[in-house]
């Protein structure tokens, strides 16, 4: 047989054996705590359908924005190898300036405050 055929046959047989064993191996007698809604053993005290605060989403979006900024500025050290490194520095400084102005605006508007 071909080497590739043998490798495919071995991987298929191994996958089938592991799938069959995974059905017979786990413990099939769950206790009271495993059957509860929360595995920590606590009963829920309130509704689980409470809406999230919009401030939580704002902080999450700001985190993603600044995380994206890091990803955009990561290749900056290699930008000085270009023919015009001042242009690269100008665009990076412009991105940082816009993000800093946006952060200052959110801070002044009170968008970063957790409590009202």
Beta strands, then each sheet from edge to edge (+ up, - down):
end
